[in-house]
Amino acid sequence: MKAHDGMYIGGEWRQAAGTDTIAVVNPADEQVIAHVPAGTAADVDDAVRAARAALPGWAATPPAERAARIGALRDVLAARKDEIAETVTAELGSPLPMSQMVHAGVPVLVAGSYAELAATYAFEERHGNSTVLLEPVGVVGAITPWNYPLHQIVAKVAPALAAGCTVVLKPAEDTPLTAQLFAEATAEAGLPAGVFNLVTGLGPVAGQALAAHEDVDLVSFTGSTAVGKQIGATAGGAVKRVALELGGKSANVILPGADLAKAVNVGVANVMSNSGQTCSAWTRMLVDADRYEEAVALAAAAVAKYVPGERVGPLVNAKQQARVRGYIEKGIEEGARVVAGGPDAPLGTGYYVSPTVFADVTPEMTIAQEEIFGPVISILKYEDEDDALRIANGTVYGLAGAVWAADDAEAVAFARRMDTGQVDINGGRFNPLAPFGGYKQSGVGRELGLHGLAEYLQTKSLQF
């Protein structure tokens, strides 16, 4: 697998400051496919310096020209979608159809949305005797996760570029090859030198250096709540803005009268997608007592179709595999009933976990409270709608969710009472223009659409 042996800084590939490297492993066969440099604080400093130098020129570039460059980036990503999909499959383990449709396809849509927004957004408004200017916040430090390696990059970089910011990206160490392809795409799209910069490396070294750097104006991070708290504390000490998209334990609420078979099957598909490695996955299925056992049987039958190595890929690494299997063992220990799957690894090679369904899960159980980040579903029973709402809102998270009902109005009424940032109603489709982000410990700020662009802007008013 092709890999660059340097950092992309100031419009060119430069030799890293240190000599340490990171092995990139294919989680499906556990083989090393490449090595990338392990960035240091010195690499981060070089990248931030390049971004700072490029900021005045890019911020002053007319929005229409910024839009054209983002549009060109979208076109490059679309033209290289097959290469991107193959790279994601190699370093993340995602089945190729999933990589083609989601990992390579969705970022093209998101980049296109920001090309349009950059061309049409009102960066200047008039209110009474004041002109309000919406200006770029400055240099952005973007720290992205491994589970959706290109989507998470584009969801941060595209709005930052549209706002007139410059960016230093530190991607997850498990999936750096996709980030290197993105850096190539920015060059091919004609972004000026220093507007986008890439430093590969470990979170505690390169990520911490980026979050703490005095010349970074905003840190945008997607990952665990624990690391998000650390970044928030670091940024707070410097009075630096943050955008944090963190963990989730989303509820899939199936109300009486809903199409049970459809709700269960779509819910299972939602969790099995990307091997359960999705922060917004509906990992808690809530069903009324009268239809509970029917839902359990439907879920077990649906999960049986998700065969490891075919429809479900491996988890990203051995540590994640052990973590998820540990949660399954914890569920059994606390009294939950396994109706599909279990803690045994289904294949001899690769970081696979058996798609698992738990019944008889109670709200206080560990598997009903903590983010597992694997193909594991907990089915909980509720007595009435108030009980369902109590269970749905009964975690520290509030990222996403779903409601199914006999009609949309009933589902919307329930969704309005949920403490969560995004709710799908009766199977509502993904919308790249809708704001994405969480309540409570699921994060601060929003990504995608107009609200995602606003994260990268600051406000100035002129009175005359």
C-alpha positions in Angstrom: 0.0 0.0 0.0 1.4 3.4 -1.0 2.4 5.7 1.8 4.3 9.0 2.1 7.3 9.0 4.4 6.9 12.7 5.3 4.4 15.3 6.4 2.4 17.5 4.1 3.3 21.0 5.3 3.2 24.3 3.4 2.1 22.7 0.1 4.9 20.0 0.0 5.8 16.7 1.5 8.6 17.3 4.0 10.8 15.0 6.0 9.5 14.4 9.5 11.5 15.9 12.4 11.9 12.5 14.0 12.7 9.0 12.8 9.9 7.0 14.5 7.2 5.4 12.4 3.7 4.0 12.9 2.8 0.6 11.4 -0.5 0.5 9.5 -2.2 -2.8 9.9 -5.0 -4.4 7.9 -7.4 -5.5 10.6 -8.9 -8.2 8.3 -5.7 -10.3 8.1 -3.5 -8.6 10.8 -0.7 -7.8 8.2 1.3 -4.6 8.2 0.6 -2.8 4.9 2.5 0.5 5.4 4.5 2.7 7.7 3.9 6.5 8.2 6.0 8.9 10.2 5.2 9.4 13.9 4.9 13.2 14.2 6.4 15.2 17.0 5.7 18.6 18.5 8.3 20.0 16.1 6.3 18.7 13.1 3.1 20.2 14.6 4.9 23.6 15.1 6.1 23.6 11.5 2.6 22.9 10.3 0.9 25.5 12.5 3.5 28.0 11.3 2.7 27.3 7.7 -1.1 27.5 8.4 -0.6 30.9 10.2 1.5 32.3 7.3 -1.2 31.2 4.8 -4.2 32.6 6.8 -4.2 36.2 5.8 -4.3 35.4 2.1 -6.9 32.6 2.3 -9.1 34.7 4.7 -9.0 37.6 2.2 -9.8 35.3 -0.8 -13.4 36.1 -2.0 -15.9 33.4 -0.9 -16.7 32.6 -4.6 -13.0 31.7 -5.1 -12.9 29.6 -1.9 -16.1 27.9 -3.1 -14.4 27.1 -6.5 -11.4 25.4 -4.7 -13.7 23.4 -2.5 -15.7 22.4 -5.6 -12.5 21.3 -7.2 -11.6 19.3 -4.1 -15.0 17.6 -4.3 -14.3 16.7 -8.0 -10.9 15.2 -7.2 -12.4 13.1 -4.4 -15.1 11.9 -6.7 -12.6 11.0 -9.4 -10.5 9.0 -6.9 -13.3 7.3 -5.1 -12.2 3.8 -6.1 -8.7 4.4 -4.8 -10.2 5.9 -1.6 -12.5 3.0 -1.0 -9.8 0.4 -1.5 -7.5 2.3 0.9 -10.3 2.5 3.6 -10.9 -1.2 3.2 -7.2 -2.0 3.6 -6.6 0.1 6.7 -10.1 0.0 8.4 -11.3 -3.4 7.3 -14.7 -2.1 6.0 -16.3 -4.4 3.4 -15.6 -2.8 0.0 -19.3 -2.0 -0.9 -19.5 -0.1 2.4 -16.3 1.7 1.6 -17.5 2.6 -1.8 -20.9 3.9 -0.8 -20.3 5.5 2.5 -16.6 6.0 3.2 -15.9 7.3 -0.3 -19.3 8.5 -1.3 -20.6 10.6 1.6 -17.5 12.9 1.7 -18.2 13.9 -1.9 -21.7 15.0 -0.9 -20.4 16.9 2.1 -17.6 18.7 0.2 -20.2 19.6 -2.5 -22.5 21.1 0.1 -19.8 23.4 1.4 -18.8 24.5 -2.1 -22.4 25.7 -2.5 -22.5 27.3 1.0 -19.3 29.1 0.5 -20.7 30.7 -2.6 -24.0 31.7 -1.1 -23.5 32.3 2.6 -24.0 35.9 3.9 -20.6 36.7 5.5 -21.8 40.3 6.0 -25.2 41.4 7.4 -26.8 44.7 8.2 -28.7 45.2 11.5 -29.9 48.7 12.3 -26.9 51.0 12.2 -24.5 48.0 12.5 -22.7 45.9 9.9 -22.0 42.5 11.2 -19.0 40.7 9.8 -18.7 36.9 10.1 -14.9 36.3 9.8 -12.7 33.1 10.0 -11.8 32.1 13.5 -8.2 31.5 12.3 -6.0 28.4 12.4 -7.9 25.2 13.0 -6.4 22.1 14.6 -8.5 19.2 13.4 -8.1 15.8 15.2 -10.1 13.0 13.5 -11.0 9.4 14.4 -10.4 6.2 12.5 -14.0 5.0 12.2 -15.0 7.2 9.3 -11.6 8.4 8.2 -12.4 10.5 5.2 -15.9 11.7 6.2 -14.6 13.1 9.5 -11.8 14.9 7.7 -14.1 16.5 5.1 -16.7 17.4 7.8 -14.1 19.5 9.5 -11.8 20.7 6.7 -14.5 21.7 4.2 -16.4 24.1 6.4 -13.1 25.5 7.8 -12.0 26.3 4.3 -15.4 27.7 3.4 -15.1 30.1 6.4 -11.6 31.2 5.3 -9.7 29.3 8.0 -6.5 27.4 7.5 -6.1 23.9 8.8 -3.6 21.5 10.4 -5.0 17.9 10.5 -3.8 15.1 12.8 -5.6 12.0 11.7 -6.1 8.8 13.7 -2.9 6.6 13.7 -4.9 3.6 12.6 -6.1 5.2 9.3 -3.5 7.7 8.1 -3.3 6.5 4.5 -6.8 7.9 3.7 -5.6 11.2 5.2 -2.6 11.2 2.9 -4.8 10.7 -0.1 -6.9 13.7 1.1 -3.7 15.8 1.3 -2.9 14.8 -2.3 -6.4 15.8 -3.3 -6.0 19.3 -1.8 -2.9 19.8 -3.9 -4.6 18.6 -7.0 -7.6 20.9 -6.3 -5.3 23.9 -6.2 -5.4 24.9 -2.6 -2.7 27.5 -1.9 0.3 26.3 0.0 -0.2 26.2 3.8 -4.0 26.3 3.7 -4.1 22.6 4.5 -1.4 20.8 6.4 -1.1 17.2 7.5 0.8 15.7 10.5 0.5 12.0 11.1 1.3 10.7 14.6 0.1 9.5 18.0 -2.6 11.3 19.9 -0.7 11.8 23.2 2.2 13.3 21.2 1.1 15.0 18.0 -2.5 15.4 19.0 -1.7 16.9 22.4 0.9 19.3 20.8 -1.8 20.5 18.3 -4.5 21.0 20.9 -2.1 22.9 23.2 -0.4 25.0 20.5 -0.7 28.7 21.2 -1.1 29.6 17.6 -4.1 27.3 17.1 -7.4 29.3 17.4 -9.9 26.4 17.4 -9.6 22.7 18.1 -12.1 20.4 16.4 -12.0 16.9 17.8 -14.0 13.8 17.2 -13.4 10.8 19.4 -14.0 9.5 22.9 -15.6 11.6 25.6 -12.6 10.9 27.9 -10.1 12.4 25.4 -12.6 15.2 24.6 -12.6 16.3 28.2 -8.8 16.5 28.2 -8.8 18.6 25.0 -11.5 20.8 26.5 -9.4 21.4 29.6 -6.3 22.1 27.6 -8.2 24.6 25.3 -9.9 26.2 28.2 -6.6 27.1 29.8 -5.8 29.1 26.7 -9.4 30.4 26.2 -9.4 28.6 22.9 -12.5 27.5 21.1 -13.4 23.9 20.7 -15.8 21.8 18.7 -16.2 18.3 20.3 -18.1 15.4 18.7 -17.8 12.6 21.3 -19.5 9.4 22.4 -23.0 8.1 22.1 -25.4 5.5 23.5 -28.4 6.2 21.2 -31.8 4.8 21.7 -34.0 3.3 19.0 -37.5 3.8 20.5 -40.2 1.6 18.9 -43.6 2.9 20.1 -46.8 0.7 20.2 -48.4 0.7 16.8 -45.1 1.1 14.8 -44.2 -1.3 12.1 -42.2 -3.6 14.4 -40.5 -5.7 11.7 -39.3 -2.7 9.8 -38.1 -0.9 12.9 -36.2 -3.9 14.2 -34.6 -4.7 10.8 -33.5 -1.1 10.1 -32.3 -0.8 13.7 -30.1 -3.9 13.4 -28.7 -2.6 10.1 -27.9 0.7 11.7 -25.8 -0.9 14.4 -24.1 -3.5 12.1 -23.0 -0.8 9.7 -19.3 -0.2 9.9 -19.0 -3.1 12.4 -20.8 -1.1 15.0 -18.0 1.5 15.0 -20.3 4.4 14.8 -20.8 7.0 17.6 -24.4 7.6 16.6 -25.4 3.9 16.3 -28.8 3.0 17.8 -27.3 0.5 20.2 -30.2 0.5 22.7 -33.5 -0.9 21.2 -36.5 0.1 23.4 -39.7 -2.0 22.9 -43.0 -2.1 24.8 -43.6 -5.1 27.0 -46.4 -6.6 24.9 -44.2 -7.0 21.8 -40.8 -7.4 23.5 -40.3 -11.1 22.8 -41.4 -10.7 19.2 -38.8 -8.0 18.8 -36.1 -10.1 20.4 -36.8 -12.9 17.9 -36.8 -10.5 14.9 -33.5 -9.0 16.0 -31.8 -12.4 16.4 -33.0 -13.5 13.0 -31.9 -10.2 11.4 -28.4 -10.3 13.0 -27.9 -13.9 11.7 -27.6 -12.4 8.1 -24.6 -10.3 9.1 -21.8 -12.8 8.6 -18.3 -11.7 9.8 -15.9 -11.4 6.9 -18.8 -10.9 4.5 -21.3 -8.3 5.5 -19.5 -7.3 8.7 -15.9 -6.4 8.8 -13.4 -6.6 11.6 -12.9 -4.0 14.3 -10.0 -1.7 13.7 -7.4 -3.3 16.0 -6.7 -5.9 18.6 -7.3 -3.5 21.4 -10.7 -2.6 20.2 -11.6 -6.3 19.6 -10.6 -7.1 23.2 -12.6 -4.2 24.5 -15.8 -5.1 22.7 -15.5 -8.8 23.7 -15.0 -7.6 27.3 -18.3 -5.7 27.2 -20.1 -8.8 25.9 -18.6 -10.8 28.8 -19.7 -8.1 31.2 -23.2 -8.2 29.8 -23.4 -11.9 30.5 -22.0 -11.5 33.9 -24.6 -8.8 34.8 -27.5 -11.1 33.8 -28.3 -10.1 30.2 -29.5 -12.9 27.9 -27.5 -13.6 24.7 -29.9 -14.4 21.8 -27.3 -14.0 19.1 -23.5 -14.0 18.9 -21.4 -13.9 22.1 -17.9 -13.2 23.2 -16.1 -15.8 21.1 -14.1 -14.6 18.1 -15.8 -15.9 15.0 -12.7 -16.2 12.8 -9.2 -17.3 13.4 -7.6 -14.3 11.7 -8.6 -10.7 11.9 -10.0 -8.6 14.6 -13.6 -9.8 14.2 -16.3 -9.9 16.9 -19.5 -11.9 16.5 -22.6 -9.6 15.9 -24.4 -9.9 19.3 -27.9 -9.2 20.5 -28.7 -9.1 24.2 -32.2 -9.4 25.7 -33.4 -8.9 29.3 -31.2 -5.8 29.5 -32.0 -3.3 32.3 -31.2 0.4 32.1 -28.5 0.2 34.9 -26.4 -2.5 33.2 -23.0 -1.5 31.9 -23.9 -2.5 28.3 -26.9 -0.1 28.5 -24.9 2.8 29.8 -21.4 2.7 28.2 -20.4 3.1 24.6 -19.3 -0.3 23.3 -18.3 0.7 19.8 -18.9 -2.7 18.2 -21.7 -4.8 16.7 -23.7 -5.2 19.9 -27.3 -4.4 20.5 -29.1 -4.3 23.8 -32.9 -4.7 23.8 -34.7 -3.1 26.7 -38.3 -3.3 27.8 -40.5 -0.3 28.7 -44.0 -0.2 30.3 -45.4 3.1 28.8 -44.1 6.1 26.8 -43.0 8.0 30.0 -41.0 4.9 30.9 -39.5 4.7 27.4 -38.5 8.4 27.6 -36.9 7.9 31.0 -34.8 5.0 29.7 -33.9 6.8 26.4 -32.7 9.9 28.3 -31.1 7.9 31.1 -27.4 8.0 30.0 -24.7 10.7 30.1 -24.9 10.8 26.3 -27.2 12.5 23.8 -25.9 12.2 20.3 -28.6 10.6 18.1 -31.6 8.3 18.2 -34.6 7.0 16.4 -38.3 6.9 17.0 -40.8 4.6 15.2 -44.6 5.2 15.5 -47.8 4.6 13.7 -47.5 8.1 12.2 -44.8 10.8 11.9 -46.7 13.2 14.2 -46.7 10.8 17.1 -43.0 10.0 16.6 -42.1 13.7 16.4 -43.9 14.5 19.6 -41.8 11.8 21.4 -38.6 13.0 19.7 -39.1 16.5 20.9 -38.8 15.2 24.5 -35.6 13.3 23.9 -32.3 14.8 25.1 -30.3 14.2 22.0 -28.9 16.1 19.0 -30.4 14.2 16.1 -33.4 11.9 15.8 -34.5 9.9 12.8 -38.3 9.6 12.4 -39.7 6.4 11.0 -36.5 5.7 9.1 -35.7 9.2 8.0 -32.8 9.4 5.5 -29.3 10.9 6.2 -29.2 14.5 5.3 -25.7 16.1 4.8 -27.2 19.6 5.4 -28.6 18.7 8.8 -26.5 19.7 11.9 -24.9 16.8 13.6 -23.7 16.9 17.2 -24.8 16.0 20.8 -26.3 17.0 24.0 -24.7 16.4 27.4 -21.4 14.5 27.3 -21.8 13.8 23.6 -20.1 17.0 22.7 -20.0 20.7 22.1 -20.9 22.3 18.7 -22.2 21.0 15.5 -20.9 19.6 12.2 -22.5 19.7 8.7 -24.6 22.3 6.9 -24.9 25.9 8.0 -24.4 25.1 11.7 -21.2 23.3 10.9 -19.9 26.4 9.0 -20.8 28.6 11.9 -18.4 26.8 14.2 -15.5 28.2 12.2 -16.7 31.8 12.2 -16.3 34.7 14.7 -18.4 37.8 14.8 -17.5 41.5 14.5 -19.9 44.4 14.5 -19.3 47.9 13.0 -21.6 50.7 14.1 -22.1 53.7 11.8 
